[in-house]
Amino acid sequence: MLWDDMHKNDMIWPTVSEVYEYRKDVYDIVVDAIMNHPSLDDVSGEGVVVNQDHPMWSLFMGFEHERIHLETSSVLFRETPIEFVQRPKNFPGLHPSVYETTSKPSQPVEGEDYPANEMIPVRGKSVLLGKPLDFPSYGWDNEYGERTVSVPDFQASKHMITNGEYWQFVAEGGYRNEEYWCEDGWAWRSHRNLKCPFFWKPTGPAGSHEYGLRLIFEEIPMRWDWPVDVTYYESKAFCRWKMETDGGSPTSRPYRVLTEAEHHIIRPDEHNLDAARSSSAADKVMVTSGAQFSHGPTAANLNMAFSSHNPVDSFPPSHTGHHDTVGNAWEWTEDHFNPLKNFEVHHVYDDFSTPCFDGKHSMIVGGSFMSTGDEASVFARFHFRPHFLQHSGFRLVASDEDAPATHLFAGSFSGQAAARDEDVVDEGNIASDNDNSNVYETKDLLSMYLGLHFPQSGSKEDVNPILDHANSPVHGLGFPQRVANLMVSLKPVRTNNRALDVGCAVGGSSFELAKEFDHVEAFDFSDNFVAAARQMQSGEELTFKVPIEGDIAKEVSVVHEPGVDAAVLKKVNFFQGDACALSDYADSKEGFGTFDGAILANLLCRLPNPRACLNAMPKIINKGGVVVIVTPFTWLEEFTPRSKWLGGFNDPVSQKPMYSKDKLKEIMEDLDFEKIHEEQMPLVIREHQRKYQYIISEATGWRKK
């Protein structure tokens, strides 16, 4: 599913006749199940309820899966050369706007060819996501569960961005300017050699920016007042361009796209989540055919009312003044596809959602003209990779607060710093409801790291850091302190007696450094970790729960290591920061300065750009100073794009293994550092009383020449 995957067609496909015969066989089996399966017999005369526990739930799963592929197939038809497709006889018609007026191919004018698109303020509120288990329609596993999201005030454009508005971005070189694109988005654009949206078809000389528009089965003159069909990458590039052309957004934060929770605020009140929970008829697709969907006070282009988009001002606005909050085109969001609280897979299709909880799929909301059934439901939760086409557009949003979005892995799309350390995040440890950026902001992870950094914790409560047993790996305890002491033992030249802890987590290593240095700067990407470190510094009592077995846990007090007294505590300055921005801190952060020593503990292979962090070292380390880098070299694309890995792959030409330690040596030597030490450093992370992670990191020391 990667945009640069060149192997997806290396397979033998069945012939058309074989597919046709297979479909006939399946049809016969399904009909027989409906007509004859005993679980559908109405023995009581009160009807048969088919819920998730009923064996025929799988029938509805098949029906809804077919609906999904009806829509995705329509996108594939739209991508297919026009000479290979034809409109089926009974397919819904195009929206009448296709025939109403003529449209010029270029130079669209706001107010004439497409409507003005003002930003409308919206008052925030709490939004409860999730579909009730007893709701009388089929739902995919990811729809069930719940999450309450607190949405701050925001502003959203009245319409989705139109072809007319997007033409300005194209004509002004938006597809030629890398500055508007995230790294992966630019690589995708370059790979596809795109100069405009995929469904725009050039009709004039090169550079004239004259376009027609490809539909599913037809090519028509451009409709500037229809929503533009683009990927997430293209949506975000437009947002950056818009910031530049407007000189900023109407708020203190940049333009962005919508979030799932914000979408549910601007949907019509009559058909929102709360209304549907009160009455199933309020989920409009439950009672409204495609032919009826385009009529009435909450009319919309949904459920195949038409087989094309429509002008963005065709249908009445919602109660917030926004048009097309449902139907016409899907809207890209800032949310990664994610599970709600109490999510459970269904055993019949256990990999429908979970493979896509990877931080690489963006949620889409609202449905398109081709969305039917569950896709058109208010409870729908769908997603695509950021480079996919799916009759999808976007609307501009701006706010003074962080976007109320759920991110599984920070930095997957925008290059933000990612959570790092050894891979201790499991399926249950995703970002909390109000945490919008970092997977390490959960209470479970905070507890785990407090135990790692302060191994004396639990001594008052008679809870040992490792369950006592023969050959207990106690040598793996005190990892943060051992990293700090290794740097001290390598005898950095003392110029200003200052040390730096990059990725300090909850501060155990920082306090250990402060025993030997006059001042320590320490930062971490996690707000929770930094807050805990500051609490430990202040002398406030801090507790955490040690998992024992299942739901059983014991609360223990956090205890400093010996020798960490008030004089040591006050030497450390903790702040929230990004390891990839070290160079910027050196240039502009007040009081940051330079250092005689620095430590990077299990950080390198959890950064989106390890080189950016390493490249800052010559600027911040004094001559004769020492950098200690400890890492297990656990490279994962969730955190670090493959193109940024230092090693862990075979050379594409020679097929020779490329090891990270060799590349690290090459980089550090190029930066004028000499390798002075290497050892294998174990660490133990407790998951519960009887389960631990045992990790062997490579620790290397580097002296600046």
C-alpha positions in Angstrom: 0.0 0.0 0.0 3.0 2.3 -0.2 2.9 4.9 -3.0 6.3 3.7 -4.2 5.5 0.0 -4.1 6.4 -1.3 -7.6 5.5 -4.9 -6.8 1.7 -4.7 -6.4 1.1 -6.1 -9.9 3.5 -9.0 -9.7 0.7 -11.6 -9.7 -1.4 -13.7 -12.0 -4.9 -12.4 -12.3 -7.9 -14.6 -13.1 -9.6 -14.1 -16.5 -12.8 -12.1 -16.8 -14.7 -15.3 -17.5 -13.3 -17.0 -14.4 -14.3 -14.0 -12.3 -17.8 -14.1 -13.8 -18.3 -17.7 -13.0 -16.9 -17.3 -9.5 -19.3 -14.4 -8.8 -22.2 -16.6 -10.0 -21.2 -19.3 -7.6 -20.9 -16.9 -4.7 -24.3 -15.4 -5.5 -25.9 -18.8 -5.4 -24.4 -19.6 -2.1 -25.5 -16.3 -0.5 -29.0 -16.7 -1.8 -29.2 -20.2 -0.4 -28.0 -19.0 3.0 -30.6 -16.3 3.1 -33.4 -18.6 2.0 -32.6 -21.7 4.0 -30.2 -21.1 6.9 -32.1 -22.1 10.1 -30.7 -19.1 12.1 -33.0 -16.8 9.9 -36.2 -18.8 10.6 -38.7 -16.7 12.5 -39.7 -19.4 14.9 -41.3 -17.1 17.5 -43.1 -14.9 15.0 -41.5 -11.8 16.5 -38.8 -11.4 13.8 -35.1 -12.3 13.8 -32.6 -9.9 15.3 -29.2 -10.2 13.5 -26.5 -8.7 15.8 -22.8 -9.2 16.1 -23.3 -12.5 17.8 -25.6 -13.9 15.1 -24.0 -16.1 12.5 -25.7 -14.2 9.7 -23.9 -10.9 10.8 -21.4 -12.1 8.2 -24.1 -11.6 5.5 -24.4 -8.0 6.3 -20.6 -7.7 6.5 -20.5 -9.0 2.9 -23.2 -6.5 1.8 -21.4 -3.6 3.3 -18.0 -4.7 2.0 -19.6 -4.8 -1.5 -20.7 -1.2 -1.0 -17.2 -0.2 -0.1 -15.9 -1.8 -3.3 -18.6 -0.2 -5.3 -17.1 3.2 -4.3 -13.5 2.3 -4.6 -14.1 0.7 -8.0 -15.7 3.9 -9.2 -12.5 5.7 -8.3 -10.5 3.1 -10.3 -12.9 3.5 -13.2 -12.2 7.3 -13.0 -8.5 6.6 -13.1 -8.8 4.3 -16.1 -8.3 5.7 -19.6 -11.7 7.0 -20.9 -11.7 4.6 -23.9 -11.9 1.6 -21.6 -15.0 2.5 -19.6 -18.7 3.1 -20.4 -21.6 4.2 -18.3 -23.9 1.4 -17.3 -27.5 1.7 -18.5 -29.1 2.1 -15.0 -26.4 4.1 -13.3 -27.5 7.3 -11.5 -27.2 10.4 -13.6 -24.8 13.3 -13.4 -25.6 16.3 -11.3 -27.7 18.7 -13.4 -25.0 21.4 -13.1 -23.1 19.6 -15.7 -25.6 20.7 -18.3 -26.7 24.1 -16.9 -24.0 26.5 -18.0 -20.9 26.5 -20.1 -17.6 26.7 -18.2 -14.3 28.4 -19.3 -11.2 26.2 -19.2 -8.9 28.7 -17.3 -8.7 31.9 -15.3 -11.8 31.2 -13.0 -13.1 34.3 -11.2 -14.4 34.2 -7.6 -18.0 35.2 -7.4 -18.6 34.3 -11.1 -17.2 30.8 -11.6 -17.1 29.7 -8.0 -18.4 31.1 -4.7 -16.5 33.1 -2.2 -15.4 30.9 0.7 -15.4 32.7 4.1 -14.2 31.3 7.3 -17.1 30.8 9.8 -16.5 30.7 13.5 -17.7 27.6 15.3 -18.2 27.3 19.1 -16.4 24.3 20.5 -18.0 21.6 22.7 -17.5 18.0 23.8 -18.2 15.3 21.2 -19.0 11.7 22.0 -17.8 9.4 19.3 -19.0 5.8 18.9 -21.9 3.7 17.7 -24.1 2.0 20.3 -23.9 -1.8 20.2 -27.7 -2.1 19.9 -28.1 0.3 17.0 -30.2 -1.4 14.3 -27.8 -1.4 11.4 -24.5 -3.0 10.5 -21.3 -1.4 11.7 -17.6 -2.1 11.2 -15.6 -3.0 14.3 -13.9 0.5 14.5 -17.2 2.2 14.8 -18.0 0.7 18.2 -16.7 1.9 21.5 -16.5 5.4 22.7 -14.4 8.5 23.1 -15.3 11.9 24.4 -13.3 14.7 22.6 -13.2 18.2 24.0 -13.2 20.5 20.9 -12.0 24.1 21.3 -13.5 27.0 19.3 -12.4 26.9 15.7 -13.1 28.4 12.3 -13.9 26.4 9.2 -14.5 27.5 5.6 -18.1 27.7 4.5 -17.5 25.4 1.6 -15.0 22.7 0.7 -12.2 24.1 -1.4 -13.4 24.3 -5.0 -11.6 23.6 -8.2 -11.6 27.4 -8.7 -9.8 28.1 -5.5 -7.3 25.3 -6.1 -6.6 26.6 -9.6 -4.9 29.6 -8.0 -2.5 27.3 -6.1 -1.8 25.3 -9.3 -1.3 28.4 -11.5 1.1 30.0 -8.9 3.4 27.0 -9.0 2.1 25.1 -6.0 3.2 21.8 -7.6 6.7 23.1 -8.3 7.5 24.5 -4.9 8.8 21.9 -2.5 8.4 24.2 0.5 4.6 23.6 0.5 4.9 19.9 0.8 5.9 17.5 3.5 8.9 15.2 2.7 6.9 12.1 1.8 4.2 14.2 -0.1 6.9 15.8 -2.3 8.5 12.4 -3.0 5.0 11.1 -4.0 4.3 14.2 -6.2 7.7 13.9 -7.8 7.2 10.1 -8.4 3.9 10.7 -10.1 5.2 13.9 -11.8 2.0 15.6 -11.0 1.5 19.2 -12.1 -2.2 19.5 -11.1 -4.8 17.3 -9.4 -5.0 13.9 -11.1 -8.6 14.3 -12.3 -7.9 17.6 -14.0 -7.2 17.1 -17.7 -5.1 19.7 -19.5 -7.0 21.0 -22.6 -4.6 23.7 -23.8 -1.0 24.4 -24.5 1.6 23.7 -21.7 1.6 26.5 -19.2 -1.9 27.8 -20.2 -3.5 26.1 -17.2 -6.5 25.2 -19.2 -8.3 22.2 -17.8 -11.3 19.9 -18.2 -12.5 17.4 -15.6 -12.6 13.7 -15.6 -15.6 12.0 -14.1 -16.2 8.3 -13.6 -17.3 7.6 -17.2 -17.0 11.0 -18.9 -14.7 14.0 -19.5 -16.5 17.3 -19.2 -15.6 21.0 -19.2 -14.1 22.1 -15.9 -16.6 22.8 -13.1 -14.9 25.4 -11.0 -17.6 25.4 -8.4 -17.3 21.7 -7.6 -15.0 20.5 -4.8 -11.5 19.7 -5.8 -10.6 16.0 -5.7 -7.2 15.7 -4.1 -5.1 13.6 -1.7 -4.2 14.4 1.9 -0.7 15.5 0.7 -2.2 18.0 -1.8 -4.7 19.3 0.8 -1.9 20.1 3.3 0.3 21.7 0.6 -2.6 24.0 -0.3 -2.9 24.9 3.4 0.7 26.0 3.6 0.4 28.0 0.3 -2.7 29.6 1.7 -0.9 30.7 4.8 1.8 32.4 2.6 -0.7 34.1 0.2 -3.0 35.3 3.0 -0.1 36.3 5.3 -1.4 33.9 8.0 -4.7 32.4 9.1 -7.5 34.3 11.1 -6.2 32.6 14.3 -2.8 32.2 16.0 -2.3 28.7 14.4 -1.7 27.8 10.7 -4.5 26.6 8.4 -5.1 22.9 8.5 -7.8 20.4 7.6 -10.8 19.3 9.7 -10.7 16.7 12.5 -13.2 13.9 13.1 -14.7 15.6 16.2 -15.0 19.0 14.5 -16.8 17.4 11.6 -19.5 16.1 13.9 -20.1 19.6 15.3 -20.8 21.1 11.8 -23.0 18.3 10.6 -26.7 19.1 10.6 -28.2 19.0 14.1 -31.1 16.9 12.8 -28.8 14.1 11.7 -25.8 14.2 14.1 -24.4 11.6 16.5 -26.6 12.6 19.4 -29.8 12.7 17.3 -29.0 9.2 15.8 -28.5 7.7 19.3 -31.9 9.0 20.3 -33.7 7.8 17.1 -32.3 5.5 14.4 -34.3 7.5 11.8 -32.0 10.5 12.5 -29.2 8.5 10.8 -30.6 9.6 7.5 -29.4 6.7 5.4 -31.6 4.4 7.5 -34.8 5.9 5.9 -33.7 7.8 2.8 -33.1 6.4 -0.7 -30.6 7.9 -3.1 -33.3 9.4 -5.1 -34.7 11.2 -2.0 -31.4 12.3 -0.6 -31.1 15.4 -2.8 -34.4 16.8 -1.6 -35.6 18.6 1.6 -34.0 20.9 4.2 -31.1 18.6 4.8 -30.6 17.5 1.2 -27.2 16.2 0.2 -25.4 14.4 -2.6 -25.1 11.1 -0.9 -26.2 7.5 -1.3 -25.7 7.7 -5.1 -28.3 10.5 -5.5 -26.0 11.5 -8.5 -22.9 9.9 -10.0 -20.8 13.1 -9.8 -20.0 16.0 -7.6 -22.2 19.1 -7.4 -21.5 22.8 -6.9 -20.5 23.4 -3.3 -23.4 25.8 -2.8 -26.1 23.6 -4.3 -27.6 22.3 -1.1 -28.7 24.1 2.2 -26.0 24.7 4.8 -26.0 23.0 8.2 -27.0 24.9 11.4 -23.4 26.2 11.6 -23.6 27.7 8.1 -21.4 25.1 6.4 -22.3 23.4 3.1 -21.6 19.8 2.1 -20.8 18.6 5.7 -22.2 15.3 4.4 -22.0 14.0 0.8 -20.5 15.5 -2.4 -16.9 14.6 -1.4 -15.2 12.9 1.5 -13.2 15.3 3.7 -9.6 14.6 4.7 -8.9 15.0 8.4 -5.9 15.5 10.7 -6.8 12.2 12.6 -5.0 9.0 12.1 -7.3 6.1 11.7 -7.7 4.8 15.3 -9.6 2.5 17.6 -12.1 3.9 20.1 -12.1 2.8 23.8 -13.3 -0.7 24.2 -12.6 -1.5 20.5 -12.9 -5.2 19.7 -12.3 -7.0 16.4 -15.0 -9.2 15.0 -13.9 -12.7 14.6 -15.3 -13.1 11.1 -13.1 -10.3 9.7 -10.4 -9.8 12.3 -8.1 -7.7 10.1 -10.5 -5.2 8.6 -9.3 -2.3 10.8 -6.3 -3.3 12.9 -3.7 -3.4 10.1 -4.5 0.3 9.4 -4.0 1.4 13.0 -0.5 2.2 12.0 -0.3 6.0 12.0 -0.1 5.9 8.1 -3.8 6.2 7.4 -5.8 9.4 7.6 -9.4 9.4 8.4 -12.0 10.7 5.9 -15.4 11.9 7.0 -18.8 12.8 5.5 -19.0 10.5 2.6 -19.1 11.2 -1.1 -21.7 11.1 -3.8 -20.8 7.4 -4.3 -21.0 6.5 -0.6 -23.9 4.1 0.3 -25.1 2.1 3.3 -22.8 2.2 6.3 -20.4 4.5 4.4 -23.2 7.1 4.4 -24.0 6.7 8.1 -23.3 9.3 10.7 -21.4 6.6 12.6 -19.1 5.8 9.6 -15.3 5.9 10.3 -13.2 5.3 7.2 -9.7 6.0 6.2 -7.1 6.0 3.4 -3.4 6.4 2.9 -2.5 10.0 2.4 -1.6 9.6 -1.3 -4.9 7.8 -2.2 -7.7 9.3 -4.4 -11.2 8.6 -3.1 -13.7 11.3 -4.4 -12.1 13.3 -1.5 -11.6 17.0 -0.9 -11.0 19.2 2.1 -12.1 22.4 3.9 -9.8 25.0 5.5 -9.8 25.1 9.3 -7.9 27.3 11.8 -8.0 27.6 15.6 -6.0 29.0 18.5 -5.6 25.6 20.1 -4.1 22.3 19.0 -6.2 20.3 16.6 -8.4 17.9 18.6 -7.2 15.0 16.6 -6.0 11.5 17.5 -2.5 10.6 16.3 -1.2 7.1 16.7 2.4 8.0 15.8 3.5 11.6 15.8 5.4 12.7 12.7 4.1 10.2 10.2 2.9 12.9 7.8 4.4 16.2 8.9 7.9 15.2 10.1 7.3 16.1 13.8 9.5 14.4 16.3 8.3 10.9 17.2 8.1 9.1 20.4 11.4 7.1 20.8 12.9 4.5 23.2 12.5 0.8 22.7 9.3 -0.4 21.2 7.1 -0.7 24.2 3.9 0.6 22.6 1.3 -2.1 22.1 -2.1 -1.9 20.5 -3.7 -0.6 23.6 -1.2 2.2 24.2 -2.4 4.9 21.8 -2.7 8.6 22.4 -5.3 9.6 25.0 -8.5 11.5 24.2 -7.0 14.9 24.8 -3.4 14.1 23.7 -3.0 15.1 20.1 0.6 14.5 19.3 2.6 11.9 21.1 2.0 8.2 21.8 4.0 8.4 25.0 1.5 10.6 26.8 -0.4 7.7 28.4 -0.5 6.9 32.1 0.7 3.3 31.5 3.8 4.5 29.6 4.5 7.2 32.2 4.3 4.5 35.0 6.6 2.2 33.0 9.2 5.0 32.6 9.0 6.1 36.2 9.9 2.5 37.1 12.7 2.4 34.6 14.3 5.7 35.7 13.8 5.4 39.5 14.4 1.7 40.3 14.4 2.3 44.1 10.6 3.1 43.7 8.5 0.5 45.5 11.0 -0.1 48.2 8.7 1.4 50.8 5.8 -0.8 49.6 7.9 -4.0 49.4 7.6 -4.1 45.5 10.9 -5.1 43.9 11.9 -3.8 40.5 12.3 -7.4 39.3 10.5 -10.4 40.9 13.1 -12.1 43.0 14.3 -15.3 41.4 17.5 -17.2 40.5 19.7 -15.5 37.9 17.5 -12.4 38.1 18.8 -9.8 35.5 19.4 -7.1 38.1 22.3 -5.9 35.9 19.7 -4.4 33.6 18.4 -2.0 36.3 19.5 1.6 36.6 19.9 2.0 32.9 19.5 5.9 32.8 22.0 6.2 35.7 24.5 3.9 33.9 24.2 6.0 30.7 25.0 9.2 32.6 27.9 7.6 34.6 29.4 6.2 31.3 29.6 9.8 30.0 31.2 11.0 33.2 33.7 8.1 33.2 34.9 9.1 29.7 36.3 12.3 31.2 35.0 15.1 29.0 37.2 18.2 29.0 35.5 20.6 31.4 35.1 24.0 29.7 31.9 25.3 31.3 30.9 22.1 33.3 27.4 21.9 31.6 25.7 18.7 30.4 22.8 18.0 28.0 20.3 15.1 28.3 18.5 14.7 24.9 15.3 12.7 25.3 15.5 12.8 29.1 12.1 11.1 29.7 11.2 11.4 33.4 14.7 12.7 34.4 16.5 9.8 36.1 19.6 10.3 33.9 19.4 14.1 34.2 19.6 14.0 38.0 22.5 11.6 37.8 24.4 14.0 35.5 23.7 16.8 37.9 25.7 15.1 40.6 28.8 15.8 38.4 28.0 18.9 36.5 27.2 22.5 37.5 24.2 22.7 35.2 22.1 20.2 33.1 19.7 21.1 30.3 17.2 18.3 29.8 14.3 18.0 27.4 11.9 15.4 26.0 9.2 15.5 23.4 6.6 14.2 25.9 4.8 16.8 28.0 3.8 14.1 30.5 7.4 13.0 30.9 8.7 16.5 31.4 5.9 17.3 33.9 6.8 14.2 35.9 10.5 15.2 35.9 9.6 18.6 37.2 7.4 17.1 39.9 10.3 14.9 41.0 12.6 18.0 41.0 10.2 20.0 43.2 10.1 17.4 45.9 6.4 16.8 45.5 5.2 13.2 46.2 4.7 11.3 43.0 3.2 7.8 42.7 2.5 5.4 40.0 0.9 1.9 39.6 3.0 -1.2 39.2 1.1 -3.8 37.2 1.0 -7.1 39.1 -1.4 -9.4 37.2 -4.3 -8.6 34.9 -6.2 -5.6 36.4 -4.3 -5.9 39.7 -1.8 -3.2 40.3 0.0 -1.7 43.4 0.5 2.0 43.8 4.1 2.9 44.8 5.9 6.1 45.6 8.7 7.3 43.3 12.0 7.4 45.0 15.2 9.2 44.0 18.5 7.4 43.7 21.0 7.9 46.5 22.9 11.1 46.3 20.2 13.1 44.6 19.7 15.9 47.1 18.2 19.5 46.9 21.5 20.9 45.7 21.6 18.3 42.8 17.9 18.9 41.9 18.2 22.6 41.4 20.9 22.2 38.8 18.6 20.8 36.1 16.4 22.8 33.7 13.7 20.6 32.2 11.7 21.7 29.1 9.6 20.1 26.4 11.5 20.0 23.1 12.3 18.2 19.8 15.6 16.5 19.3 15.4 17.2 15.6 15.4 20.9 16.4 18.7 20.9 18.4 20.4 23.2 15.8 17.6 25.7 16.2 18.0 25.7 20.0 21.7 26.4 19.7 21.0 29.3 17.4 18.0 30.9 19.2 17.0 29.4 22.5 17.9 31.7 25.3 20.3 30.2 27.8 20.8 27.0 25.9 24.5 27.4 25.2 27.1 24.8 24.7 28.0 21.7 26.7 31.0 19.6 27.8 28.9 16.4 27.5 25.7 15.1 26.1 23.7 11.8 26.3 21.2 10.3 23.8 19.7 7.2 25.5 17.6 5.0 23.2 16.6 8.0 21.2 18.2 7.8 17.8 16.1 5.1 16.2 12.9 6.8 17.3 13.5 10.1 15.5 12.0 11.1 12.1 15.4 12.5 11.1 18.3 11.1 13.1 20.8 13.1 11.0 19.2 16.4 12.0 19.9 15.6 15.6 23.5 14.4 15.0 24.4 17.3 12.8 23.8 19.7 15.6 26.5 18.1 17.8 29.5 20.1 16.6 27.6 23.3 17.3 26.6 22.5 20.9 29.6 20.3 22.2 32.7 22.1 23.4 36.1 21.0 22.2 37.2 17.8 24.1 33.6 17.2 25.1 32.0 13.8 25.0 28.7 12.5 23.4 27.4 9.2 24.6 24.9 7.6 22.1 23.0 4.5 23.3 20.6 2.8 20.9 19.3 -0.7 20.0 19.0 0.4 16.3 15.4 -0.7 16.2 14.3 1.0 13.0 10.6 1.2 12.4 8.9 3.1 9.6 6.2 4.3 12.1 8.9 6.5 13.6 11.6 7.0 11.0 11.0 7.0 7.2 13.1 4.2 5.6 15.0 6.8 3.7 16.3 8.2 7.0 17.5 4.9 8.5 21.2 4.9 9.2 21.3 1.1 8.4 19.4 -2.1 8.8 19.0 -2.7 5.1 20.8 -4.2 2.2 22.6 -2.0 -0.3 20.3 -1.9 -3.4 23.1 -2.4 -5.8 25.6 -4.7 -4.1 23.1 -6.3 -1.7 25.8 -5.9 1.0 24.3 -5.5 4.5 24.4 -1.9 5.7 24.8 -1.7 9.5 23.8 1.3 11.5 26.9 1.3 13.7 29.1 1.7 10.6 27.0 4.6 9.3 27.0 6.2 12.8 30.8 6.0 12.9 31.0 7.6 9.4 28.7 10.4 10.4 30.3 11.2 13.7 33.8 11.2 12.2 32.6 13.5 9.4 31.4 15.8 12.2 34.9 15.8 13.7 34.2 13.4 16.6 36.5 10.5 17.5 35.1 7.2 18.8 36.6 6.5 22.2 34.4 3.8 23.7 32.0 1.0 22.8 30.1 -1.5 24.9 26.8 -3.5 25.0 24.5 -2.1 27.6 21.5 -4.1 28.7 18.3 -2.7 30.2 15.2 -4.2 31.7 11.7 -2.7 31.3 9.0 -4.1 33.5 5.6 -4.7 31.9 4.1 -6.5 34.9 5.3 -8.6 37.8 6.2 -11.6 35.5 6.9 -10.0 32.2 9.9 -7.8 31.3 11.6 -6.5 28.2 15.3 -7.3 28.0 17.0 -5.0 25.5 20.7 -4.8 24.6 21.6 -1.4 23.3 24.9 -0.4 21.8 26.6 2.4 23.8 29.3 4.4 22.1 31.3 7.4 23.3 32.5 10.2 21.0 35.0 12.9 21.8 35.0 16.2 19.9 38.4 16.9 18.4 
